[in-house]
Amino acid sequence: MIRLGLDDDKEKKQSMFRRISKSLGVDKKQDEEESNEEVPTIEESEETKIITDNVIDLAEKQKKEKNQEGFKWLKAAANVGDTGAMNELAYCYLTGIGCSVDSIEGELWLRRSAESGDLWAIVDLGVRLLDGVGIEKNTFEGEKWLRVAVERRDGIATRVLGYRLLHGDSLAQNIDEGKQYLMLAAEELHELVAMRLLGIYLIRGEFFTKNIKDGEYWLKRAAENGEKVAMREWGRYLLRGL
């Protein structure tokens, strides 16, 4: 058996490469020339940077124009009374989506929608006023708007009012009234988070007289209807209690 030296082995590999290159139609000379090309100069790198910057500037310009067009159409819809457009404008201004944050403009559109009777806006305005999120805090007015939504039998508003009255969260604590609203949200309005809270409170004996059987019923019902936190809490309860 003949042992190839390093030079022979290198030559064998080069020969094999030439055969493969030829079969693929690759000009080895051209390939070697390309491999010897100079590294891009500083001027070329700066030119690439300029091109990249121009592309970014163009993209930003197009995005700005698209946002302006979007706001134009939302305002057109809002000005003819579409509360969904008012809500969208309020959300954009209060969160800075597609524009700079503008709490005054955001509150203006949210109030217009709420005053037009939009239930989503009524609840959102009430909660924002209670917590001072995006707009100036005003617990008295926030409670007023929340109760307007409760009168219209909105499940979320009813649950939120019940929870806040139970805990004294931004409202004066009133356990009896809080229990009433939480039970209304769970039993009649079928609000899933209210079911979960009611279940947990009953199992623990928190705010309500302890009743494990009823608590398990409400927590399991919320879980079976897909309320994610209830699914977790029900599973944990079955494994090791609450």
N, C-alpha and C positions, 0 to 999 in steps of 0.2 A: 504494500500500500504506500503510495507516494504522498508525503506530507507537503502541502502547499506552503510556501513562504508568505510573508505579509504582502510583498509586492505582487506576487502571483495572484493572491486572493483579491487584492485591490483591482488588478487588471481584469480579473474574471468578472467582478461586479460591474466595472465600467463597460465591459463588452456586453454584458447582459442588458445594462441600461440602454446602450446604443441600439441594440436589437429591438428592445421594447419601444424606444422612442421612434425608431424608423417605422415600426408597424403601426404606430399611432399617428404618423405623419408629422412628428415634431422635429424641427431643425435644431440639432444640438448646438450648432454655432450660434444660432439666434437666441437659444435658451441661455447660453453662456453669456452673451452680450447683455441680455436683460438682467441677468443676475449681477452684472458688474455696473449697473446703473448707479449714478450718484444718489446719495440721500437727499431728499428735498431740502432746498436752501431755506434760510430764514425768511426770505421774501415770499416764497411759495407758502410757507406756513401762515404768514400774516394775511396773505390773500385768501387762504382757506378760512381763516377766522372772520374776515370781512364778509365773505359769502354766508357763513353760518349766522353771523349777526343779522345780516339782511333777511335771511329766511325767518329767524326768530321775530324780527320786527314786523315782517309781513304777517306772520301767524297771529301776533298780538293785535295788529290792526284789524285783521279779519274777525278775530274774536270780539273785539270792541264793537265793530260794526254789527255783528250778529246779535250781541247783547242789546244794542240800541234798537235794533229792529224788533227784537222780542219785547222790550218794554213798550215800544210804540203800540204794538198790537194788544198787549195786556191792558194798557191804559185806555185804548179805544173800547175794548170790551167792558172794562170797569165803568167807564163814563156813560155807557148806555144801560148800566144796572146789573151787570153780571157779577154776582157775589163771589163766584169761584175765581174770577180774575182779580177781584179785590183782595181775596185771601192770598193769592199767589204773589201779588205785589207786596203785601204786608210781610209775607215770609221772606222775600228777597231783600227788602230793605232792613228788616230786623236782624237778619243773619249775614248779610253781605254777599249773598249769592248773585253773581252777575253785576254787582255794583258795590259801592262803598256803603258801610253800615250807616243808616239814617233812621234813627229811632223815631224822630218826629214824623217823617213821611210814612214809616211803617205803622205807627200807631194810628195815623190818620186813616189809612186804608182799612186797617183792622176794625176801627170804630165804625166806619161807613158800612162795612159788611155786617157787623153786629147790629147796627141800628136798622139795617134793611131786613133783619130777621134771620140771617144765616146762622144756623145752630152751631156749626163748627166754629165760626168766628166768635159767637157768644161765649162758648166754653173756653176757647183759647184766650180771649180777652180777659175773662174772669180769672183764670189761673195766672196769667202774666201780671195782672194787677195785684193779686195776692202775694206773689213772690218777687215782684219787681224785676222780672226777666225781660230785658229789651226795652221796657218802658218804666216810667216812674211808679214806684210801689204805692198802692192805695187800697188797703184791705177792705175798707168800707164799700167802695165801689166794686171791688173784685167780688165780694160776697153777693152784692146785688145782682151782678151779671150771672154768677153761678146759680143763684136761685131762680133766675129767669129760665135758664136751661133746665133746671129741675122741674119747674112747673110745666115745661113742655115734655117731661118724662124722658129726658136724655139719660141713658144708663151711666155713662162715664161721669157726667156732672153730678148725678145723684150719689155715685160711689165716692167721688172726690169730696163732696160736701160732707158725707157721712164720716169719712176717714179723718178729715181735718177737724171736725167737731169732736170726735173721739179723742184725738191726740192734742187738741189745742194748737194745731199747726196753722199759724197766721190768722186764726180765728179764736175767739173766746171758747174755752172748752165747755162742751155741753154733751155729756155722755148719753143721756136719754135721747136727745134729738139725733145724735150721731148714730146710735143703734137703729133708730127708726129708719133713717135714710139708707144705711148700709143694708138692712134687711129688705127694704123696698127695692134697691138695686139688684140684689141677688134673687129674691123670690119672684118679683113681678116683671122686672126689666131684664132678667137673665144676663146680667153683666158678669162676665167670667172672673174678673179680678175681685169683684165684690164677693162672689162665691168662695174664692180661695181665702180671702181675708176672714170672712165669716166662719169658715171651717176651722181655720187656725185659732181664732179667738175662742171659739167654743171648746176646742180640744184643750186649750191651755187654761180656759177659765179667765180670759183677759177681756175686761169690759162686760162680758156676758157671764151668766151663771154657767159653770162648767158642765158640758154635756158632750161626752166623747162620741156617742152614737150619732148625734146630729152633726157634730163637727166633721166626723169621718164622711158622712153623706155629702156635705157641701164641698169638702176638699177633693174627694174622689170625683164628684160631678164636674168640677172645674177642670180636673186633670183629664177626664174622659172626653171633654169637649175641646181639648187641645191648648189650654192655657199653659204656657211653657213652665212658668215658675211653679204652678200648681202640680204639674207632672213631676217636677223635681222634688217638691216638698212631700207629695204623696209617697213617692218612692222612698225617700229618706225616712218618712214616718213609719212605713211598713218595716224598714230595716232596723231602725233604732229610736223611733219616736221623734218628737219635735223638741 
